Every structure is written in C-alpha cells, then in structure tokens.
Amino acid sequence: MTSNHAFQKCIDPKCAATFSVDETLTACPKCGNLLDLQYEWDKLALPKNLAYFEKYWSQRNIPQRFSGVWRFQELLPFTELENCLTIGEGQTLLQQAPGVAEYVGMQTDKLFLQYEGMNPSGSFKDNGMVAAVTHAKMMGATAAACASTGNTSASLALYCGVTRLMKAVIFIGSGKIAYGKLSQALDAPHHAGACLVIRPAKLQKLLIPHRVLGVLAKKKLLIRRQRLGKIPLIFQFFRIRIRLPGVRRRPGGFRCLAPGIQKSADKINS
C-alpha cells in the first residue's frame, strides 16, 4: 500500500502531468521529460521541528528507526513505515576533523566529516538505493537492474542479496570500470543467481519479458532520498547545537545527488 498523498509529476511546467506512484514509469509518457516525486504536504501531518525526531534515537530496536534513512520516514512518505526495506544504512555519524582542517587552513573546530564508508556497502549510494528497492518491492518486481561501473552496482547487489526479495541485474559498459566495486557486487551475500553481470547489448531481451525494474530509471526516488539525505546531517548539527555550515562538499559521480542535497538545505533554511 502506498501513500494516498504521493504522486509522480512531470518536471516540465508546460506539461505538469501527474501519475500514480504505483505506476512504473521511466519518463513522462506525454512529453518524455523526467518525473519527480511529489506530495500533497498540506494533507499530511508533518513534524513541527527537528526535535520531533529525537525520540527515535531510543527506538533502535525497530529496524526502520535504526535506519538513518527511515528514521525520517515522515519526510519521505511514499509508503508506510512497515513496508520500508532496510539493512541498517545511514549510520554515518558526524565527526570533527581538526587534522584535515589544519591541513587545508581552516579553524580546527569548524570542519566536520560524515564518513559514508560506514554504510553497509561502503558507499553513500546505500542512502538512495534503500528507497529505490523499497519502491521496487511495492511494484512487485522480481528483479532490479542498474547500469553501473562502481558504487551503485555494489549497493544494488547487496540489497537484493540480503533481502532476497528480487534478483540484481547489473549492466556494464566497456572500459572505465571500477573493478574493486564490480568484484564487490559479484561477492554480495546472495542466493544462487541473485546477481547477474551482463553487457548492455542484451538489455531488451532481458527486461521486456520479465518484471525487471531499472533502479536508475527510478532516479526521482534516488534524488528525493538525497533531498531527504541531508536531513540526518542537518539533524546532527541540530543535536550538537551548531549552526548549519554555509558550505557543504559531496562526491559527484553522475551528480544526480546535487539537486536533492541543495533542495533539502533550502527547505531547512526556509
């Protein structure tokens, strides 16, 4: 079951077509543009402030509240909390880095690092993948696919292997492959046949006959999760009573994360 107040919307303001969150769409069927995930916020009961989430720190026996993502599920309510998958992602605490600050010429008490390597797959991609595979589960997918040469493939393989709800299919190109991450995807704790690495030429033959959901096609959920993604970071600044910094640095990759991160900061600042 999904939220009655979540829907997909075309990002083109001239089109602005809307679709149910239950529909498996990779683009707007009317104009071909990207889709974003939207909510009817005025019809949802929203937390009044960040202090609302402090109570969940003592509910770590609940898997979804242990997750650094679903601890803030009220801000990503496309499905009910009990339907949210998790393998313990998001346990990435904020750490002061006086040594690095001194090296780059900053005040030693003004630089904080969030070590994303503490995620289950060793990558920040787990923060977005958990939303993508949760949606794939909602859609009844038997497999989830991605085109990746690095962190995304390792993350997808891990989620499919640990949850055992669907198979992972990874498409790789020729060259520019992070072999360490590729080997990590192949070594994920999966049951037989859970992870298949295949070249793009076989894409159509594989996807069409089966219920395979492309997780990168669900980039709106990855971006929306990354829009939420800095809420835990902002929340940690709130807990230690430090003002939100004016400059935040993140790794790039496809840079689909940048708009989500910026939007989350804009929402909090406003």
Residue, then its C-alpha position, 0 to 999 in steps of 0.5 A: m500500500t502506498s501513500n494516498h498523498a504521493f504522486q509522480k509529476c512531470i518536471d516540465p511546467k508546460c506539461a505538469a502531468t501527474f501519475s500514480v506512484d504505483e505506476t512504473l514509469t521511466a519518463c513522462p509518457k506525454c512529453g518524455n521529460l523526467l518525473d519527480l516525486q511529489y506530495e500533497w504536504d498540506k494533507l499530511a501531518l508533518p513534524k513541527n521541528l527537528a526535535y520531533f525526531e529525537k525520540y527515535w534515537s531510543q527506538r533502535n530496536i525497530p529496524q526502520r528507526f535504526s535506519g538513518v534513512w527511515r528514521f525520517q520516514e515522515l519526510l519521505p512518505f511514499t509508503e508506510l513505515e512497515n513496508c520500508l526495506t532496510i539493512g541498517e544504512g545511514q549510520t554515518l555519524l558526524q565527526q570533527a576533523p581538526g587534522v584535515a582542517e589544519y591541513v587545508g587552513m581552516q579553524t580546527d573546530k569548524l570542519f566536520l566529516q560524515y564518513e559514508g564508508m560506514n554504510p553497509s556497502g561502503s558507499f553513500k549510494d546505500n542512502g538512495m538505493v534503500a528507497a529505490v528497492t523499497h519502491a521496487k518491492m511495492m511494484g512487485a518486481t522480481a528483479a532490479a537492474c542498474a547500469s553501473t561501473g562502481n558504487t551503485s552496482a555494489s549497493l544494488a547487489l547487496y540489497c537484493g542479496v540480503t533481502r532476497l526479495m528480487k534478483a540484481v541485474i547489473f549492466i556494464g559498459s566497456g572500459k572505465i570500470a571500477y573493478g574493486k566495486l564490480s568484484q564487490a557486487l559479484d561477492a554480495p551475500h546472495h542466493a544462487g543467481a541473485c546477481l547477474v553481470i551482463r553487457p548492455a547489448k542484451l538489455q531488451k531481451l532481458l527486461i521486456p519479458h520479465r518484471v525487471l525494474g531499472v533502479l536508475a530509471k527510478k532516479k526521482l526516488l534516488i534524488r528525493r532520498q538525497r533531498l531527504g539525505k541531508i536531513p540526518l546531517i542537518f539533524q546532527f548539527f541540530r543535536i550538537r547545537i551548531r549552526l548549519p555550515g554555509v558550505r557543504r562538499r559531496p562526491g559527484g559521480f553522475r551528480c544526480l545527488a546535487p539537486g536533492i542535497q541543495k533542495s533539502a538545505d533550502k527547505i531547512n533554511s526556509 
